[in-house]
Amino acid sequence: MGTVVGGFLLPHDPLIHTAPQAPPADVRDRVTAAYRAVAERLAALDPTDVVIIGADHYVLFGPGCLPRYLIGTGDVSGPVERLPGLARAPLPDNRELARHIAEHGHRNRVDWAVAPVLTADHSIVIPYDLVVRASNARVVPVYLASGVEPLLSMTRAAEVGAAIRAAVEAYDRDVRVAVLGSGGISHWVGTPEMGRVNAEFDRTVLDLVARGDLAGLCALDDATVRAEGGNGAQEIRNFAAAMAAVGPCRGEILGYEAVPEWITGLGFAALTAHP
């Protein structure tokens, strides 16, 4: 039987690679320390596998196909973008577990789209590179429609996370699975407000995470999130899915930085089961 051993929330800001010197040195150091803390906490869980929940940015799925939620069930590589210092390469996959999650969902009214071959974008590969690689765990990539409209509802995102947990627990092999919710908090992408960060909104989200208030997080309506956190903040769906995958939990905030130079409020949290 598989076990979900814990989870983490963290950003996937590509400007960390494309403009690494933009913020002040002390800000960069705190962000680096937060990623390091997540990596160390993840390694301490000794996971065999990590489900990384990311968001497409219209670089993988275009107008010809916009899946509501998708799982990579075969060869995984990335990133699809050219990012300095991050060469495209294969990622260690667990296609058996990924296929099981998809098939378990299909039997239980969770209609996964599947990608037998997937070149992931930065929302998967940056967390892998900065956090997962050191643990030697295999990767199961998941994409939610949390970046490009039409968006998956917050409630459905949580249901998909719960389905991941149910599938892992129904697996007939002894795997230890951690779950990462990958996304920014406040950020405006491709709008006149790009570069704005709303730390007050970010703290509201992180407070809900700290309390383990998944219902409260899911109650944030899209219009409010867009107005207060920007179009990029819709990625908190990935947070909701990760929280649901861990189950009833509390969040320990491992770091937060408002970084307008990287156009994003960067939040880091560890999720621990709390009945």
N, C-alpha and C positions, 0 to 999 in steps of 0.2 A: 504493500500500500504506500502511496506517495504522501508526502507531508509538505504543507506550506510552512516554512520555518520563519518567515518574516518578510518585511518589505521596506522599501525606501522610496522617497520622493526626491527628485533632483532635476535641475535644468539641463537643457541640451543646446545651449546658446552657441551657434557656430562662430560668433564674433570672438569667442575665446581663442579660436584658431586664426581667424582672418584679421583681427586687430588686437593681438595679445597685449600690446603695450598701451592701449588707449586709456584705461582707467589708472588712477593713482596706484603706486606700488603697494600701499597698505591694503587697498581694496583687492588687488590681484592676489596678494598673499592670503587674505582671509577666504577668498573663493577657493583657492588651491587647497587650503587647509580643510575646508568643508568637503570638497571632493575626496580628499585623503581620508577624512573621518568616515565617510560613507564606505569607501573601499575597505577600510580596516574592519568596520562593523560587519560588512557583508562577508568578508573572509572568515570572521569569527563564527558565523553561522554555519560554515562548512557546507555550502550548497553544492549539489551536483549539477543543478540547472538554475538558470535565471530567466524568467519571463520578463522581457522588456516591453512595456506598453508605450508606444510612440504615436506620433501624429504625422500624416502626410502633409507636405507643404507644396502640393501641386507639382512635385518633381517626379513622383512615382506614378500617381494616378491622375490622369488628366480628364478632359471632357468626355473621353470615350469610355471611362469606367471609374466610378467613384464608390468603392465599397463602403458599407456602413461599419463593418469590422472585419479584419482579415488576419490570418495567421500564416506564417511561413512554415511550410511543412516539408521542406527539402533543403537544397543547397542555399546557403545564406552567405552573402558577401556585402561589402560596402566600405566606405560610403559612395553613393552614386555621384555626389558632388565632389568637386576638386577642393579640398581643404588643405592648407599648408600643414605639413607635418603629420598628415593622416592619410596614408596611401591606401587605395582600395585593395582589399585582401579578403580571403575567405574568413568567415567567423565559425567557430566550432558549434555545430548544430546538434540538436537531439530530435531528429525527424520522427522517431518512434513516439516520443512523448507529444510532439506537436500534432501528429496525426491522431493520436488518441484524444487529445483535447478537442480537435475538430469533430471527430466522429462521436464523441460523447455529447458534444453540443448538438449535433444533428439529431441525435436520438432524444434530445430533451428541449426541442424548440429553440435552439440557439443556432441560427443559420449562418455559420461561419463561411465567409469567402476564404479560399485557400490559394496559396502561391507556392507551387512545388519548387520554383526557382525564384529567389528574391534578392535583388540588389538593394539593400536598405539605405535609407538616408541618414542624416546626422542625428535624428531623434532616437535612433537605435544605436548607431555606431559610436557617438560621443560617450554615452553612458557605458557602453561596453569598454571602450578604450580607457576611460579614466577611472572606472570603478570595478568592472567585472573581470577584465583581463587578468588581474593579479590573483584572482581566486581560482583560476583554471576551470571555472564552471562552463557548461555548455549553454547556448543561448536559444531561446524560443522567442522570435519576434512577433509582436502583435501590433496592428495599427487600428486605431479608432478614428472615426470621422469627427475629429476634434479640431481640425485646422482649416478645413475647406467646407463651405456650405454645399449641400444641406447637412447640418450637423446632427450627429447622434445625440439623443436626449441624455441629460445627466443621469436620469433614472436608468435608462437602458445601459449606459456605460457601467453603472454599478452592477446591473444584472449580468453583464458580460464578465465582470470581475468575479462575481460569485460563481458563475459557470466554470471559470478557470479553476477555482478552488475545488468545486465539486468533481471536476474531471481528474485533477491531481489526486484527490483522495480515493477515487475509484480506480486508479491505475494499479496494475498488478505487479509493479516493480518498485523496489525500494529506492525512491528518489527523494531528495531534499531540495525543495523548490523555493527560491526567493523571487519576489516580484518587485519590479521597479516601475514607478509611474514617472514618465519622462516628460517634462514640459516646463515652460516658464511660469511666472505668475503674470503680473501686469506687463504687457507690451503691445504696442501698436505696430502692425506690419504693413508697410506700403501705404500709409495714410499720412495726412499732414501732421498728425500728432506723433509720428514715429520719433522715438527718443525719449518720450515721456515715460516716467515710471510713477505709479501710484502706490507708495509704501503703505498708506492706510488700508487700501484694498488688500494688498498682499498680507498684511498682518491679520486682517479679518479671516482670510483663507487659512493662514497658518494656525490661527487660534482654533478654528473648526477642526483642523487636522490634529492639533494637540489634544483636544477633548475627545477625539474619535467620533465626532459628530458627522457621520456620513449623511444622515438625513438632512442636516443643516446645509451641508455642502451641496447636496443635490437640489435643495430648495432655491439656490441662487439661479434666478432666471436669466436667460440669454441676454435680454436687453440690459439688465443691470450689469452683468459681467462685461458686456461690450462697452457700456458707458463708463464704468469705473475702472476696468482692467484692460480694455482694448480688445481687438479681435483676437490677438494672440493668447489672451487669458482664457479663451474657450478650451485650452488644453488642460484645464483643471479636471476635465472629464477623465484624463489619464490618472489623476490623483484618486478620483472616486473609484475607478476600476481597481486600482492597486489596493485601496483600503478594503474594498469588498472582497478581494482575493485573499487578503490576510484574515478577514473575518472581524468580529468585534475587536477593536484595537484602540490603542492610544498612540499619539505621535510625540516623539521627542525631537524638538527642533534643533538641528545640528548647525544651522547657519542661515543667515539672511543678509543679502546685500542688495540695495537699490543701485543699479549701475546704468545710468543713462548712456554712458559711452558704449555699452553693450546692449542698449535699448531695452533692458529687461530687469524686472525684479526677480532675483535669483534666490529661491528657497530650497532648503535641504531638510529632510526629516527622516527619522527611523520609525517604522511602524511595528509595534509589538502587540501581540494578541492580549486582550484584556476582557475576559468574559463579563 
